[in-house]
Amino acid sequence: MSKEESFKLSLLNFVTEKQGIDYLIAEQTGFFLIDKETKRVLLDKLNISHSYLRSFDMVFIPRMKGIIFKEQFIETHLDELIFVELKTTKKYLPESPKGFFFGATEKEFNFGKLVGDKFKFCLVCLNPESPSYTMLTIDELDKIVKIKRIQYQINL
């Protein structure tokens, strides 16, 4: 794959992820997009290394539906806050998450193991005929995975 093709694919993935974020927030579901500084504060409160900053995209606070996120929610709702790593697709998935395909990093899995049930993959289907989302812990995901393979990405 050429650099140009790789760039275009990355750009498309970014756009699809942004649409997934917009979908979850528009649904007033308790999902919140937080900035990098708020992520740092959150990780500090839990004594977790900042090396995990990119291991989650959003946070989820179940009973905070329809509310605008404020940093003080971290302290108030720390016990119920869930880290969310978003994966999106536009594929038609009438039985979502069945048929979902996504890539995940070792760092995301390590972070998920570190925080346990406070981490979930959120699989968002943006297809107009089957819009949906499913949240799964690593243990729940492992139970339904059909194929999992390791791919090395190497920079020289």
N, CA, C and O of each residue as an XYZ file, in Angstrom:
624
protein
N       0.848     -1.171      0.000
C       0.000      0.000      0.000
C       0.895      1.237      0.000
O       1.845      1.326      0.778
N       0.592      2.164     -0.857
C       1.388      3.383     -0.963
C       1.087      4.316      0.212
O       0.098      4.143      0.923
N       1.961      5.306      0.398
C       1.746      6.293      1.456
C       0.428      7.027      1.247
O      -0.308      7.299      2.196
N       0.142      7.344     -0.030
C      -1.092      8.067     -0.344
C      -2.322      7.221     -0.007
O      -3.285      7.733      0.564
N      -2.297      5.940     -0.354
C      -3.421      5.051     -0.034
C      -3.574      4.903      1.469
O      -4.692      4.916      1.984
N      -2.472      4.764      2.168
C      -2.487      4.636      3.620
C      -3.066      5.888      4.268
O      -3.854      5.799      5.210
N      -2.675      7.053      3.761
C      -3.189      8.320      4.280
C      -4.699      8.417      4.076
O      -5.428      8.798      4.992
N      -5.170      8.071      2.872
C      -6.598      8.131      2.565
C      -7.392      7.187      3.472
O      -8.464      7.546      3.960
N      -6.867      5.986      3.694
C      -7.528      5.023      4.561
C      -7.586      5.545      5.993
O      -8.619      5.422      6.651
N      -6.497      6.123      6.482
C      -6.473      6.695      7.829
C      -7.476      7.823      7.960
O      -8.167      7.930      8.973
N      -7.560      8.662      6.944
C      -8.502      9.775      6.950
C      -9.945      9.266      6.981
O     -10.773      9.790      7.726
N     -10.244      8.256      6.182
C     -11.590      7.669      6.174
C     -11.925      7.064      7.533
O     -13.040      7.226      8.029
N     -10.962      6.367      8.136
C     -11.181      5.775      9.450
C     -11.445      6.851     10.501
O     -12.297      6.679     11.372
N     -10.707      7.963     10.414
C     -10.907      9.065     11.343
C     -12.312      9.648     11.192
O     -12.980      9.927     12.188
N     -12.753      9.829      9.967
C     -14.085     10.379      9.702
C     -15.157      9.431     10.239
O     -16.124      9.876     10.857
N     -14.993      8.133     10.007
C     -15.959      7.148     10.483
C     -16.000      7.137     12.007
O     -17.076      7.047     12.598
N     -14.826      7.227     12.650
C     -14.790      7.268     14.115
C     -15.509      8.514     14.637
O     -16.267      8.434     15.603
N     -15.275      9.646     14.009
C     -15.937     10.898     14.411
C     -17.451     10.756     14.272
O     -18.197     11.244     15.121
N     -17.907     10.100     13.220
C     -19.340      9.882     13.032
C     -19.892      8.962     14.132
O     -21.022      9.138     14.588
N     -19.088      7.987     14.548
C     -19.483      7.101     15.648
C     -19.631      7.868     16.950
O     -20.579      7.649     17.704
N     -18.692      8.765     17.212
C     -18.757      9.611     18.406
C     -20.017     10.470     18.357
O     -20.755     10.555     19.338
N     -20.258     11.103     17.217
C     -21.443     11.944     17.058
C     -22.729     11.144     17.263
O     -23.677     11.627     17.882
N     -22.751      9.920     16.739
C     -23.924      9.046     16.886
C     -24.194      8.761     18.363
O     -25.332      8.876     18.818
N     -23.163      8.392     19.106
C     -23.348      8.057     20.516
C     -23.780      9.275     21.338
O     -24.657      9.173     22.195
N     -23.167     10.410     21.074
C     -23.522     11.625     21.812
C     -24.936     12.081     21.451
O     -25.690     12.501     22.330
N     -25.301     12.005     20.179
C     -26.637     12.420     19.738
C     -27.738     11.562     20.353
O     -28.859     12.029     20.554
N     -27.415     10.322     20.648
C     -28.397      9.413     21.227
C     -28.630      9.685     22.716
O     -29.471      9.038     23.341
N     -27.876     10.658     23.294
C     -28.020     11.006     24.717
C     -27.880      9.765     25.598
O     -28.713      9.499     26.464
N     -26.822      9.026     25.359
C     -26.661      7.720     25.987
C     -25.727      7.669     27.183
O     -25.520      6.587     27.733
N     -25.153      8.787     27.613
C     -24.207      8.765     28.731
C     -22.763      8.677     28.289
O     -21.867      8.522     29.118
N     -22.523      8.776     26.970
C     -21.159      8.778     26.433
C     -20.651     10.212     26.388
O     -21.393     11.136     26.056
N     -19.368     10.388     26.728
C     -18.769     11.713     26.717
C     -17.406     11.664     26.061
O     -16.585     10.800     26.370
N     -17.171     12.595     25.154
C     -15.859     12.771     24.546
C     -15.097     13.738     25.439
O     -15.567     14.842     25.712
N     -13.923     13.321     25.893
C     -13.140     14.187     26.771
C     -11.816     14.525     26.108
O     -11.294     13.739     25.317
N     -11.278     15.685     26.426
C     -10.022     16.119     25.824
C      -8.828     15.450     26.512
O      -8.974     14.773     27.530
N      -7.658     15.658     25.933
C      -6.440     15.007     26.417
C      -6.127     15.389     27.863
O      -5.711     14.540     28.651
N      -6.322     16.651     28.212
C      -6.029     17.088     29.588
C      -6.966     16.411     30.591
O      -6.530     16.011     31.671
N      -8.232     16.281     30.247
C      -9.184     15.606     31.131
C      -8.840     14.124     31.241
O      -8.997     13.527     32.306
N      -8.372     13.532     30.147
C      -7.904     12.147     30.209
C      -6.745     12.022     31.196
O      -6.690     11.072     31.977
N      -5.823     12.982     31.159
C      -4.686     12.968     32.096
C      -5.176     13.026     33.549
O      -4.711     12.267     34.400
N      -6.109     13.928     33.818
C      -6.656     14.071     35.172
C      -7.290     12.757     35.613
O      -7.078     12.301     36.737
N      -8.056     12.164     34.735
C      -8.725     10.901     35.042
C      -7.712      9.800     35.352
O      -7.849      9.094     36.351
N      -6.707      9.653     34.509
C      -5.693      8.629     34.751
C      -4.933      8.912     36.052
O      -4.611      7.981     36.791
N      -4.647     10.178     36.337
C      -3.972     10.537     37.587
C      -4.806     10.126     38.801
O      -4.267      9.603     39.776
N      -6.105     10.359     38.745
C      -6.995      9.995     39.863
C      -6.932      8.500     40.149
O      -7.121      8.067     41.286
N      -6.665      7.718     39.111
C      -6.612      6.258     39.260
C      -5.178      5.728     39.344
O      -4.951      4.518     39.343
N      -4.211      6.654     39.417
C      -2.786      6.268     39.465
C      -2.389      5.364     38.310
O      -1.719      4.349     38.499
N      -2.815      5.748     37.107
C      -2.517      4.987     35.897
C      -1.613      5.839     35.007
O      -1.818      7.045     34.876
N      -0.629      5.214     34.408
C       0.343      5.890     33.559
C      -0.323      6.620     32.392
O      -1.300      6.147     31.812
N       0.235      7.783     32.069
C      -0.247      8.547     30.910
C       0.061      7.842     29.591
O      -0.410      8.271     28.538
N       0.830      6.786     29.634
C       1.116      6.036     28.407
C      -0.164      5.398     27.846
O      -0.179      4.929     26.708
N      -1.224      5.385     28.642
C      -2.505      4.816     28.198
C      -3.480      5.873     27.678
O      -4.652      5.569     27.456
N      -3.019      7.100     27.482
C      -3.904      8.182     27.022
C      -4.652      7.847     25.734
O      -5.806      8.241     25.560
N      -4.002      7.127     24.844
C      -4.625      6.815     23.547
C      -5.304      5.448     23.533
O      -5.670      4.941     22.472
N      -5.471      4.853     24.718
C      -6.082      3.530     24.812
C      -7.588      3.581     24.980
O      -8.243      2.542     25.053
N      -8.140      4.783     25.043
C      -9.592      4.934     25.106
C      -9.982      6.245     24.429
O      -9.222      7.213     24.432
N     -11.176      6.254     23.851
C     -11.651      7.409     23.094
C     -12.635      8.269     23.872
O     -12.665      9.490     23.719
N     -13.432      7.627     24.698
C     -14.527      8.307     25.393
C     -14.656      7.726     26.791
O     -13.967      6.774     27.155
N     -15.553      8.320     27.564
C     -15.951      7.719     28.829
C     -17.472      7.566     28.803
O     -18.180      8.258     28.071
N     -17.941      6.643     29.621
C     -19.372      6.360     29.714
C     -19.761      6.393     31.186
O     -19.152      5.728     32.024
N     -20.785      7.178     31.477
C     -21.342      7.219     32.829
C     -22.827      6.902     32.670
O     -23.605      7.760     32.251
N     -23.221      5.678     33.003
C     -24.570      5.202     32.687
C     -25.712      6.132     33.082
O     -26.634      6.333     32.292
N     -25.673      6.692     34.263
C     -26.827      7.497     34.688
C     -26.705      8.980     34.355
O     -27.463      9.798     34.876
N     -25.757      9.329     33.491
C     -25.562     10.728     33.117
C     -26.082     11.009     31.702
O     -25.517     11.838     30.989
N     -27.114     10.347     31.313
C     -27.664     10.521     29.966
C     -28.205     11.932     29.780
O     -28.896     12.465     30.648
N     -27.880     12.533     28.630
C     -28.431     13.820     28.274
C     -27.824     15.007     28.997
O     -28.407     16.091     29.000
N     -26.671     14.824     29.607
C     -26.025     15.898     30.369
C     -24.690     16.236     29.718
O     -24.017     15.354     29.185
N     -24.311     17.489     29.759
C     -23.011     17.904     29.234
C     -21.943     17.576     30.270
O     -22.104     17.890     31.450
N     -20.859     16.950     29.838
C     -19.793     16.501     30.737
C     -19.053     17.686     31.343
O     -18.734     18.656     30.656
N     -18.792     17.589     32.623
C     -17.975     18.570     33.333
C     -16.881     17.805     34.062
O     -17.103     16.690     34.533
N     -15.693     18.410     34.155
C     -14.550     17.711     34.749
C     -14.837     17.216     36.166
O     -14.299     16.184     36.566
N     -15.668     17.922     36.937
C     -15.947     17.479     38.301
C     -16.711     16.151     38.337
O     -16.787     15.509     39.384
N     -17.273     15.739     37.199
C     -17.924     14.425     37.135
C     -16.926     13.304     37.412
O     -17.294     12.246     37.921
N     -15.661     13.545     37.072
C     -14.641     12.513     37.283
C     -14.605     12.128     38.754
O     -14.666     10.945     39.091
N     -14.508     13.111     39.619
C     -14.449     12.849     41.059
C     -15.762     12.262     41.563
O     -15.768     11.288     42.315
N     -16.864     12.856     41.148
C     -18.182     12.451     41.631
C     -18.586     11.057     41.161
O     -19.218     10.306     41.904
N     -18.221     10.711     39.925
C     -18.692      9.449     39.333
C     -17.557      8.478     39.009
O     -17.711      7.596     38.164
N     -16.432      8.640     39.676
C     -15.262      7.808     39.378
C     -15.558      6.320     39.498
O     -15.051      5.518     38.714
N     -16.368      5.952     40.468
C     -16.658      4.532     40.697
C     -17.505      3.908     39.593
O     -17.436      2.699     39.376
N     -18.302      4.713     38.893
C     -19.165      4.156     37.846
C     -18.709      4.485     36.422
O     -19.289      3.994     35.453
N     -17.681      5.308     36.298
C     -17.155      5.720     34.996
C     -16.506      4.540     34.278
O     -15.764      3.765     34.882
N     -16.793      4.412     32.980
C     -16.242      3.334     32.159
C     -15.439      3.945     31.018
O     -15.907      4.861     30.342
N     -14.225      3.433     30.808
C     -13.389      3.846     29.686
C     -13.902      3.147     28.437
O     -14.176      1.947     28.465
N     -14.035      3.887     27.342
C     -14.604      3.325     26.114
C     -13.620      3.482     24.961
O     -13.170      4.586     24.654
N     -13.297      2.365     24.332
C     -12.515      2.384     23.096
C     -13.503      2.122     21.960
O     -14.115      1.058     21.882
N     -13.640      3.096     21.101
C     -14.640      3.071     20.048
C     -14.118      2.380     18.788
O     -12.999      2.639     18.344
N     -14.931      1.508     18.226
C     -14.664      0.874     16.933
C     -15.926      1.054     16.101
O     -17.028      0.748     16.555
N     -15.757      1.550     14.883
C     -16.934      1.858     14.067
C     -16.876      1.157     12.718
O     -15.802      0.844     12.203
N     -18.047      0.922     12.164
C     -18.161      0.358     10.829
C     -19.409      0.923     10.159
O     -20.351      1.354     10.824
N     -19.393      0.911      8.840
C     -20.585      1.290      8.070
C     -21.190      0.062      7.390
O     -22.131      0.171      6.605
N     -20.640     -1.092      7.703
C     -21.099     -2.352      7.139
C     -22.510     -2.670      7.659
O     -22.845     -2.368      8.804
N     -23.315     -3.276      6.807
C     -24.658     -3.712      7.205
C     -24.525     -4.923      8.123
O     -24.068     -5.986      7.704
N     -24.928     -4.747      9.375
C     -24.817     -5.816     10.376
C     -26.160     -5.997     11.090
O     -26.357     -5.448     12.174
N     -27.081     -6.757     10.497
C     -28.404     -6.915     11.111
C     -28.355     -7.633     12.457
O     -29.293     -7.526     13.247
N     -27.258     -8.373     12.729
C     -27.106     -9.073     14.007
C     -25.889     -8.551     14.766
O     -25.191     -9.316     15.431
N     -25.642     -7.256     14.666
C     -24.477     -6.658     15.308
C     -24.424     -7.066     16.785
O     -25.451     -7.040     17.463
N     -23.266     -7.435     17.283
C     -21.936     -7.247     16.714
C     -21.463     -8.394     15.810
O     -20.331     -8.365     15.329
N     -22.307     -9.392     15.574
C     -21.907    -10.488     14.693
C     -21.526     -9.925     13.326
O     -22.298     -9.183     12.719
N     -20.323    -10.283     12.840
C     -19.827     -9.811     11.560
C     -18.943     -8.578     11.655
O     -18.395     -8.125     10.650
N     -18.801     -8.033     12.859
C     -17.978     -6.836     13.057
C     -16.507     -7.197     12.888
O     -16.058     -8.230     13.384
N     -15.762     -6.356     12.195
C     -14.314     -6.538     12.009
C     -13.630     -5.252     12.444
O     -14.017     -4.164     12.018
N     -12.611     -5.375     13.292
C     -11.880     -4.183     13.718
C     -10.470     -4.555     14.153
O     -10.172     -5.714     14.441
N      -9.624     -3.558     14.193
C      -8.274     -3.718     14.695
C      -8.172     -3.099     16.075
O      -8.845     -2.116     16.382
N      -7.333     -3.678     16.891
C      -7.105     -3.141     18.238
C      -5.631     -3.304     18.565
O      -4.973     -4.227     18.085
N      -5.122     -2.403     19.384
C      -3.711     -2.455     19.741
C      -3.494     -3.277     21.009
O      -4.403     -3.478     21.814
N      -2.273     -3.736     21.151
C      -1.888     -4.448     22.369
C      -2.077     -3.537     23.582
O      -2.470     -3.991     24.657
N      -1.794     -2.257     23.399
C      -1.923     -1.270     24.482
C      -3.380     -1.184     24.948
O      -3.641     -1.089     26.147
N      -4.324     -1.218     24.010
C      -5.739     -1.181     24.381
C      -6.105     -2.406     25.214
O      -6.804     -2.293     26.220
N      -5.633     -3.567     24.794
C      -5.913     -4.783     25.556
C      -5.234     -4.752     26.921
O      -5.832     -5.171     27.912
N      -4.010     -4.267     26.989
C      -3.305     -4.168     28.278
C      -4.031     -3.215     29.222
O      -4.177     -3.494     30.412
N      -4.481     -2.095     28.681
C      -5.227     -1.138     29.493
C      -6.520     -1.774     29.998
O      -6.871     -1.635     31.170
N      -7.217     -2.462     29.118
C      -8.453     -3.139     29.504
C      -8.234     -4.154     30.608
O      -9.048     -4.267     31.524
N      -7.143     -4.890     30.525
C      -6.833     -5.862     31.580
C      -6.478     -5.150     32.886
O      -6.800     -5.634     33.971
N      -5.814     -4.004     32.774
C      -5.414     -3.234     33.949
C      -6.630     -2.709     34.719
O      -6.658     -2.786     35.947
N      -7.625     -2.182     34.019
C      -8.786     -1.586     34.695
C      -9.994     -2.518     34.753
O     -11.013     -2.166     35.346
N      -9.894     -3.697     34.148
C     -10.954     -4.702     34.240
C     -12.271     -4.255     33.625
O     -12.306     -3.783     32.488
N     -13.350     -4.403     34.378
C     -14.692     -4.095     33.867
C     -14.924     -2.597     33.662
O     -15.988     -2.202     33.185
N     -13.953     -1.764     34.013
C     -14.071     -0.321     33.782
C     -13.643      0.054     32.366
O     -13.579      1.235     32.026
N     -13.351     -0.954     31.542
C     -12.977     -0.733     30.143
C     -13.888     -1.561     29.258
O     -14.134     -2.738     29.522
N     -14.389     -0.927     28.201
C     -15.210     -1.656     27.239
C     -14.908     -1.172     25.829
O     -14.663      0.010     25.586
N     -14.934     -2.128     24.911
C     -14.936     -1.784     23.503
C     -16.386     -1.448     23.165
O     -17.303     -2.171     23.555
N     -16.588     -0.358     22.443
C     -17.923      0.000     21.981
C     -17.925     -0.152     20.470
O     -17.274      0.612     19.757
N     -18.655     -1.134     19.992
C     -18.718     -1.437     18.561
C     -19.949     -0.749     17.981
O     -21.085     -1.123     18.275
N     -19.703      0.259     17.157
C     -20.785      1.078     16.610
C     -20.986      0.758     15.140
O     -20.053      0.824     14.340
N     -22.208      0.413     14.802
C     -22.582      0.181     13.408
C     -23.348      1.406     12.926
O     -24.399      1.745     13.470
N     -22.812      2.070     11.900
C     -23.406      3.298     11.379
C     -24.223      3.080     10.114
O     -24.680      4.046      9.502
N     -24.411      1.840      9.718
C     -25.196      1.573      8.521
C     -26.635      2.021      8.756
O     -27.228      1.672      9.776
N     -27.207      2.792      7.825
C     -28.574      3.309      8.026
C     -29.628      2.215      8.197
O     -30.687      2.460      8.776
N     -29.344      1.014      7.699
C     -30.301     -0.085      7.823
C     -30.110     -0.894      9.097
O     -30.960     -1.718      9.434
N     -29.002     -0.674      9.816
C     -28.770     -1.429     11.050
C     -27.965     -0.619     12.074
O     -26.970     -1.114     12.604
N     -28.389      0.625     12.357
C     -27.624      1.420     13.316
C     -27.727      0.822     14.720
O     -28.813      0.473     15.183
N     -26.578      0.710     15.384
C     -26.577      0.111     16.718
C     -25.215      0.292     17.358
O     -24.249      0.699     16.712
N     -25.163     -0.019     18.638
C     -23.875     -0.107     19.311
C     -23.947     -1.204     20.368
O     -25.004     -1.479     20.936
N     -22.804     -1.818     20.611
C     -22.680     -2.873     21.598
C     -21.437     -2.593     22.434
O     -20.376     -2.287     21.891
N     -21.566     -2.696     23.740
C     -20.413     -2.501     24.622
C     -20.014     -3.858     25.195
O     -20.844     -4.615     25.700
N     -18.700     -4.142     25.097
C     -18.183     -5.434     25.550
C     -16.890     -5.259     26.336
O     -15.990     -4.529     25.921
N     -16.812     -5.945     27.482
C     -15.542     -6.012     28.201
C     -14.617     -6.941     27.409
O     -15.053     -7.607     26.471
N     -13.365     -6.978     27.787
C     -12.435     -7.889     27.104
C     -12.879     -9.334     27.274
O     -12.811    -10.113     26.323
N     -13.334     -9.709     28.470
C     -13.805    -11.086     28.693
C     -15.015    -11.399     27.825
O     -15.099    -12.486     27.252
N     -15.952    -10.463     27.720
C     -17.136    -10.679     26.878
C     -16.740    -10.783     25.412
O     -17.272    -11.612     24.674
N     -15.806     -9.941     24.997
C     -15.325     -9.970     23.623
C     -14.656    -11.306     23.311
O     -14.915    -11.911     22.270
N     -13.792    -11.762     24.223
C     -13.078    -13.027     24.018
C     -14.025    -14.209     23.804
O     -13.688    -15.154     23.092
N     -15.198    -14.157     24.415
C     -16.159    -15.257     24.302
C     -16.800    -15.338     22.916
O     -17.275    -16.403     22.521
N     -16.820    -14.222     22.169
C     -17.490    -14.237     20.867
C     -16.537    -14.060     19.680
O     -16.971    -14.087     18.529
N     -15.250    -13.880     19.955
C     -14.277    -13.706     18.870
C     -14.184    -14.989     18.056
O     -14.012    -16.073     18.615
N     -14.296    -14.869     16.737
C     -14.132    -16.023     15.850
C     -12.662    -16.204     15.487
O     -12.126    -17.308     15.585
N     -12.017    -15.129     15.071
C     -10.608    -15.183     14.665
C      -9.899    -13.963     15.240
O     -10.388    -12.837     15.154
N      -8.742    -14.219     15.825
C      -7.914    -13.134     16.354
C      -6.494    -13.412     15.891
O      -5.949    -14.486     16.146
N      -5.897    -12.441     15.209
C      -4.548    -12.652     14.737
C      -3.689    -11.452     15.114
O      -4.197    -10.347     15.305
N      -2.424    -11.671     15.215
C      -1.473    -10.609     15.537
C      -0.844    -10.097     14.257
O      -0.432    -10.879     13.401
N      -0.771     -8.780     14.128
C      -0.124     -8.150     12.982
C       0.947     -7.213     13.520
O       0.672     -6.371     14.375
N       2.144     -7.357     13.029
C       3.231     -6.482     13.453
C       3.304     -5.290     12.512
O       3.255     -5.442     11.292
N       3.421     -4.112     13.092
C       3.638     -2.905     12.313
C       5.002     -2.373     12.722
O       5.247     -2.107     13.898
N       5.869     -2.223     11.765
C       7.266     -1.934     12.044
C       7.680     -0.643     11.374
O       7.463     -0.452     10.177
N       8.280      0.246     12.155
C       8.851      1.474     11.620
C      10.362      1.332     11.646
O      10.922      0.889     12.649
N      11.034      1.702     10.554
C      12.492      1.665     10.492
C      13.035      3.070     10.336
O      14.249      3.259     10.264
